[in-house]
């Protein structure tokens, strides 16, 4: 009979082999248990994925909307002026600041006007001197008023009277001489009496000729004096022009606003010296603004003067500005193939500012069909910066990227991505993905 060994007498190698077998069996059991647990979790995920998501749906509605096209552009001031001085000088004061509203004629800059005042005083003195010179020349020839008449000059009038008297005496002497000639022929008077009468005639005629020459000389002298008056008057007119220039020079030292507007720049300050090329200030008129839209040449035949234009700005979310097409540039840029379409917007509250960027819709005659869906159907994906919609097709959600347009109450227009009659999910979009099963509530 074999002898049975106690545990204490067993070999160490046998104990090690038995321990390893127990460890391997434990690991196998744990692995099998893990596999069973994984299968259960996967089955649970598949069951969850297969569970439809309950959503509300709405059909895309077609509606007639005005025909239009969309462009972007920048607002510019109705009028903008860089104001420069008309005279050079040192700035004394600038009573307006950037952002100030000014009225037409309001002072925006004062230059040192002492030199201009001195020139004005000098011109006034020259005017008085020239005026006195004209009066003296007129009085010299007896000028009264109206057109010049040499016969009215005192010296000329006296010479004319003397000539007329001498001419009358010569005429009388000629008549006496003729009478004596007739009497000599009949023998009624002596030959000596006739010769005496003939000599008196010749003397009177010579005196008349001398008086005539004196009259003509006096008249010529008067005419020359009248030319001196004309010269003095011309000189006076020149002095008056110099006075007007001096007055303008003084007025130009005060720089005024050319129209109502706002100051957007004022690069000078008191104490600076400015030349004619320096800019004193920039003023803009923004009671109405112009939106300049860069429009492709393919749309040149669509827009017309007077068409309505609606503009939206990021600065005023939800607000819409309405204007009209006011100008269409007839020239197309040969490089970019665009032309400038200009729309004018009234701006009574000055909400619009020059330089603002806007997206505008130019309304065209007639209408087109637009597709509208509820606003709550739109999902904004910040990652891709896009607007998305889940369309419901055959019990599954299909992700669509859409382009949106204007709003109409609770509806928003879809420019692309959805067709009329398509069903879209309006809730529970966070639980949806492309291909997710859905059930409509």
C-alpha positions as a printed Julia matrix, in Angstrom:
441×3 Matrix{Float64}:
   0.0     0.0      0.0
   1.42    3.39    -1.13
   2.15    6.01     1.41
   0.1     9.29     1.17
   2.14   12.51     1.41
   0.97   15.49     3.45
   0.78   19.07     1.97
   3.89   19.93     3.8
   5.77   17.13     2.09
   4.56   18.08    -1.53
   7.18   19.44    -3.92
   7.45   23.28    -4.46
   7.34   22.89    -8.23
   3.97   21.22    -8.07
   2.58   24.04    -5.98
   3.81   26.66    -8.46
   2.17   24.87   -11.43
  -1.14   24.65    -9.61
  -0.99   28.42    -8.76
  -0.36   29.36   -12.36
  -3.31   27.25   -13.51
  -5.6    29.0    -11.04
  -4.36   32.46   -12.23
  -4.9    31.66   -15.91
  -8.39   30.39   -15.2
  -9.23   33.6    -13.34
  -7.99   35.77   -16.21
 -10.05   33.77   -18.7
 -13.16   34.17   -16.6
 -12.59   37.96   -16.33
 -12.07   38.29   -20.1
 -15.23   36.38   -20.84
 -17.15   38.53   -18.4
 -15.76   41.71   -20.05
 -16.73   40.53   -23.49
 -20.23   39.82   -22.33
 -20.48   43.29   -20.8
 -19.2    44.96   -24.04
 -21.76   43.1    -26.11
 -24.47   44.32   -23.79
 -23.26   47.99   -24.04
 -23.04   47.84   -27.84
 -26.49   46.35   -28.01
 -27.74   49.19   -25.8
 -26.07   51.88   -28.06
 -27.52   50.29   -31.19
 -30.91   50.22   -29.54
 -30.57   53.91   -28.61
 -29.4    54.87   -32.12
 -32.27   53.08   -33.68
 -34.79   54.93   -31.52
 -36.5    57.66   -33.63
 -36.33   61.3    -32.49
 -39.7    62.98   -32.11
 -39.74   66.3    -34.02
 -42.25   68.88   -35.17
 -42.2    69.63   -38.88
 -43.27   72.41   -41.19
 -43.48   72.54   -44.95
 -41.51   75.09   -46.98
 -44.06   77.6    -48.28
 -43.8    79.31   -51.69
 -44.78   82.98   -51.68
 -44.51   85.67   -54.34
 -41.94   88.28   -53.37
 -40.63   91.37   -55.18
 -37.86   90.68   -57.65
 -34.53   92.02   -56.54
 -30.81   91.47   -56.49
 -28.37   91.84   -53.63
 -25.12   93.8    -53.56
 -22.8    95.22   -50.94
 -21.51   98.75   -50.75
 -20.31  101.64   -48.65
 -22.1   104.79   -47.58
 -20.54  108.1    -48.57
 -21.49  111.61   -47.54
 -23.87  113.61   -49.71
 -21.21  116.35   -49.77
 -17.69  116.32   -48.36
 -15.31  119.27   -48.43
 -11.69  119.67   -47.37
 -11.61  123.35   -46.47
  -8.4   125.21   -47.29
  -7.59  128.87   -46.53
  -7.83  131.46   -49.3
  -4.94  133.41   -47.75
  -1.88  132.29   -45.84
  -1.46  133.29   -42.22
  -1.17  132.32   -38.59
  -4.12  130.57   -36.95
  -5.61  132.67   -34.15
  -8.51  130.42   -33.1
 -10.4   127.28   -34.12
 -13.81  127.53   -32.45
 -15.08  124.09   -33.61
 -14.04  120.56   -32.68
 -14.26  117.23   -34.47
 -17.83  115.94   -34.38
 -19.37  119.4    -34.02
 -22.37  120.3    -36.12
 -21.96  123.59   -37.99
 -24.29  125.76   -40.02
 -23.5   127.38   -43.34
 -21.49  130.56   -42.72
 -20.43  129.59   -39.2
 -16.83  130.48   -38.33
 -14.58  127.43   -38.13
 -11.16  129.16   -38.12
  -9.75  132.66   -37.6
  -6.41  133.78   -39.09
  -4.36  136.79   -38.0
  -5.94  139.71   -39.87
  -3.73  142.66   -38.91
  -1.91  142.78   -42.26
  -5.22  142.56   -44.09
  -6.63  145.44   -42.05
  -3.59  147.63   -42.85
  -3.94  146.89   -46.56
  -7.62  147.8    -46.35
  -6.83  151.13   -44.68
  -4.24  151.88   -47.36
  -6.73  151.09   -50.13
  -9.33  153.36   -48.57
  -6.83  156.23   -48.43
  -5.94  155.7    -52.08
  -9.62  155.72   -52.94
 -10.11  159.1    -51.29
  -7.05  160.5    -53.1
  -8.19  159.22   -56.49
 -11.71  160.53   -55.94
 -10.33  163.98   -55.18
  -8.17  163.82   -58.32
 -11.18  163.05   -60.5
 -13.16  165.93   -59.0
 -10.26  168.31   -59.57
  -9.93  167.26   -63.21
 -13.65  167.65   -63.73
 -13.76  171.06   -62.16
 -10.83  172.14   -64.36
 -12.94  171.69   -67.47
 -16.25  172.57   -65.87
 -17.54  169.02   -65.92
 -21.01  168.85   -64.45
 -22.58  165.5    -65.24
 -23.53  163.36   -68.17
 -21.61  163.11   -71.44
 -18.74  165.51   -72.13
 -19.52  168.56   -74.33
 -16.53  170.77   -75.06
 -18.75  173.79   -75.88
 -19.88  173.84   -72.24
 -16.35  174.4    -70.94
 -16.15  178.11   -69.92
 -13.02  178.87   -71.93
 -14.43  177.12   -74.99
 -17.79  178.83   -74.6
 -16.11  182.27   -74.46
 -13.99  181.49   -77.52
 -17.09  180.26   -79.33
 -18.98  183.48   -78.52
 -16.05  185.6    -79.73
 -15.89  183.6    -82.95
 -19.6   183.87   -83.56
 -19.42  187.67   -83.01
 -16.45  188.01   -85.37
 -18.2   185.91   -87.98
 -21.26  188.14   -87.74
 -19.09  191.25   -88.15
 -17.41  189.69   -91.16
 -20.77  188.88   -92.7
 -21.97  192.44   -92.12
 -18.78  193.84   -93.61
 -19.19  191.6    -96.65
 -22.73  192.9    -97.15
 -21.55  196.55   -96.91
 -18.76  195.87   -99.37
 -21.19  194.38  -101.86
 -23.56  197.32  -101.51
 -20.7   199.78  -102.11
 -19.67  197.77  -105.15
 -23.14  198.18  -106.63
 -23.16  201.94  -105.9
 -19.75  202.43  -107.5
 -21.15  200.83  -110.68
 -23.99  203.41  -110.8
 -21.72  206.27  -109.8
 -23.56  206.95  -106.58
 -20.45  206.61  -104.38
 -16.82  207.26  -104.87
 -14.23  204.64  -105.58
 -12.47  205.38  -102.3
 -15.62  204.69  -100.25
 -15.9   201.3   -101.93
 -12.27  200.46  -101.23
 -12.74  201.49   -97.6
 -15.72  199.11   -97.29
 -13.74  196.33   -98.99
 -10.88  196.79   -96.52
 -13.34  196.62   -93.58
 -14.66  193.32   -94.99
 -11.23  191.79   -95.23
 -10.37  192.93   -91.72
 -13.59  191.46   -90.31
 -13.02  188.17   -92.1
  -9.46  187.97   -90.76
 -10.73  188.59   -87.23
 -13.38  185.92   -87.71
 -10.74  183.4    -88.84
  -8.55  184.25   -85.84
 -11.54  183.84   -83.48
 -12.33  180.5    -85.09
  -8.77  179.28   -84.54
  -8.93  180.39   -80.91
 -12.23  178.52   -80.46
 -10.85  175.34   -82.02
  -7.71  175.55   -79.86
  -9.84  175.98   -76.73
 -12.05  173.05   -77.73
  -9.01  170.83   -78.36
  -7.57  171.79   -74.98
 -10.89  170.95   -73.33
 -10.98  167.59   -75.04
  -7.46  166.84   -73.83
  -8.54  167.83   -70.35
 -11.53  165.49   -70.67
  -9.11  162.66   -71.49
  -7.33  163.48   -68.25
 -10.67  163.14   -66.48
 -11.2   159.74   -68.12
  -7.71  158.71   -67.06
  -8.42  159.83   -63.51
 -11.7   157.95   -63.54
  -9.98  154.78   -64.79
  -7.42  155.17   -62.04
 -10.29  155.57   -59.59
 -11.87  152.34   -60.8
  -8.54  150.58   -60.32
  -8.33  151.87   -56.77
 -11.88  150.68   -56.15
 -10.86  147.22   -57.34
  -7.86  147.3    -54.99
 -10.2   148.28   -52.17
 -12.49  145.37   -53.0
  -9.5   143.03   -53.0
  -8.38  144.4    -49.64
 -11.88  143.89   -48.22
 -11.93  140.34   -49.57
  -8.46  139.7    -48.14
  -9.71  140.73   -44.72
 -12.85  138.61   -45.08
 -10.75  135.61   -46.18
  -8.92  135.58   -42.85
 -12.2   134.34   -41.36
 -12.9   130.82   -42.67
 -16.55  129.78   -42.64
 -18.49  126.57   -43.24
 -19.61  126.31   -46.89
 -22.76  124.32   -45.96
 -24.55  122.72   -43.02
 -22.75  119.6    -41.83
 -20.45  117.94   -39.34
 -16.74  118.44   -38.76
 -14.89  115.16   -39.28
 -11.32  116.49   -39.16
  -9.59  119.63   -37.91
  -5.84  119.16   -38.28
  -4.75  122.7    -37.3
  -4.54  124.51   -33.98
  -4.02  128.07   -32.77
  -0.5   129.34   -33.38
   0.19  127.3    -36.51
   1.05  128.98   -39.79
  -1.03  127.7    -42.68
  -0.4   128.04   -46.4
  -2.91  127.89   -49.23
  -2.29  124.14   -49.56
  -3.02  123.31   -45.93
  -6.31  121.72   -44.87
  -8.13  123.61   -42.15
 -11.0   121.17   -41.61
 -13.17  118.56   -43.31
 -16.94  119.01   -43.28
 -19.51  116.47   -44.45
 -23.22  116.77   -45.1
 -25.08  113.67   -43.93
 -28.73  114.76   -43.92
 -28.87  112.26   -46.76
 -26.22  109.71   -47.7
 -25.3   107.89   -50.89
 -24.77  104.13   -50.92
 -22.35  103.16   -53.66
 -22.93   99.58   -54.81
 -20.39   97.79   -56.99
 -22.65   95.96   -59.41
 -21.6    93.33   -61.98
 -22.04   94.41   -65.59
 -24.54   91.55   -66.16
 -27.06   93.54   -64.11
 -26.62   96.78   -66.04
 -30.02   96.39   -67.69
 -31.92   95.52   -64.51
 -31.71   98.61   -62.3
 -33.38  101.91   -63.15
 -33.44  105.34   -61.58
 -36.02  105.49   -58.81
 -35.95  101.77   -57.95
 -36.4   101.09   -54.23
 -33.32   99.93   -52.31
 -33.34   98.39   -48.83
 -30.11   98.25   -46.83
 -29.08   96.41   -43.68
 -26.07   97.12   -41.5
 -24.34   95.07   -38.81
 -24.41   98.19   -36.64
 -28.23   98.1    -36.52
 -29.42   94.46   -36.35
 -33.04   94.09   -37.33
 -33.32   97.6    -38.76
 -33.92   98.19   -42.45
 -33.12  101.46   -44.26
 -35.02  102.37   -47.42
 -33.65  104.5    -50.25
 -33.9   105.0    -54.01
 -31.54  104.51   -56.94
 -30.31  108.03   -57.68
 -27.49  107.5    -60.17
 -26.14  104.77   -62.45
 -22.59  105.12   -63.67
 -22.58  104.59   -67.41
 -18.96  103.44   -67.39
 -17.92   99.87   -66.51
 -14.52   99.27   -64.93
 -12.57   97.24   -67.54
 -10.58   95.44   -64.83
 -13.27   94.37   -62.38
 -16.18   94.42   -64.88
 -18.41   96.27   -62.4
 -20.15   99.63   -62.44
 -21.23  101.9    -59.59
 -24.92  102.0    -58.78
 -25.7   104.81   -56.35
 -28.72  104.95   -54.02
 -29.69  107.92   -51.87
 -30.96  107.45   -48.3
 -32.55  110.09   -46.1
 -30.75  110.25   -42.76
 -32.74  112.53   -40.44
 -31.48  110.88   -37.23
 -27.87  110.65   -38.51
 -27.86  106.93   -37.75
 -26.0   106.3    -40.99
 -22.37  107.36   -41.09
 -20.05  107.79   -44.07
 -17.89  104.71   -44.49
 -20.44  102.24   -43.07
 -20.69   98.92   -44.91
 -24.14   97.69   -45.94
 -25.85   94.83   -47.7
 -28.53   96.16   -50.02
 -31.4    94.71   -52.05
 -32.35   96.55   -55.22
 -36.06   96.04   -55.82
 -37.01   95.36   -59.45
 -40.4    95.6    -61.17
 -42.56   92.47   -60.98
 -42.18   89.53   -58.59
 -40.67   86.05   -58.2
 -41.48   82.97   -56.12
 -39.71   82.8    -52.77
 -39.43   79.83   -50.4
 -40.15   80.51   -46.7
 -39.77   78.34   -43.57
 -40.17   79.08   -39.85
 -37.25   80.83   -38.2
 -36.97   78.1    -35.54
 -36.04   75.62   -38.26
 -32.74   77.44   -38.85
 -29.69   76.13   -36.97
 -26.61   78.36   -36.87
 -23.38   76.34   -36.98
 -20.64   78.55   -35.52
 -17.95   76.06   -36.46
 -18.59   76.37   -40.19
 -20.25   79.8    -39.98
 -23.24   78.5    -41.9
 -27.0    78.19   -41.58
 -28.34   74.64   -41.53
 -31.74   72.95   -41.76
 -32.8    69.32   -41.15
 -35.07   68.23   -44.0
 -37.27   65.19   -43.25
 -37.23   62.58   -46.0
 -38.52   58.99   -45.71
 -38.5    59.1    -41.92
 -34.92   60.34   -41.68
 -33.31   63.73   -41.06
 -31.12   65.09   -43.85
 -28.77   67.96   -43.1
 -28.99   70.88   -45.57
 -26.82   74.0    -45.67
 -29.03   76.92   -46.7
 -28.65   80.55   -47.7
 -31.2    82.82   -46.04
 -32.73   86.11   -47.15
 -35.19   88.59   -45.7
 -37.66   87.85   -42.9
 -41.44   88.08   -43.08
 -42.85   87.85   -39.57
 -41.99   84.42   -38.13
 -40.85   83.16   -41.52
 -37.49   83.54   -43.22
 -36.8    83.3    -46.92
 -34.54   80.49   -48.14
 -32.49   81.46   -51.16
 -30.94   78.02   -51.71
 -30.92   74.53   -50.15
 -34.67   73.95   -49.71
 -37.42   73.53   -52.3
 -41.1    74.33   -52.02
 -43.0    71.62   -50.12
 -39.95   70.17   -48.32
 -40.58   69.25   -44.68
 -38.15   70.7    -42.15
 -37.69   69.99   -38.44
 -38.6    72.9    -36.17
 -37.45   71.48   -32.79
 -35.08   68.99   -31.15
 -32.37   69.76   -33.7
 -29.65   69.13   -31.08
 -30.62   65.43   -31.1
 -30.51   65.16   -34.88
 -27.74   64.23   -37.25
 -27.62   63.46   -40.93
 -29.5    60.18   -41.39
 -31.09   60.12   -37.92
 -34.5    58.39   -37.82
 -37.32   60.7    -36.84
 -40.98   60.58   -36.09
 -43.2    63.59   -36.64
 -45.38   64.77   -33.8
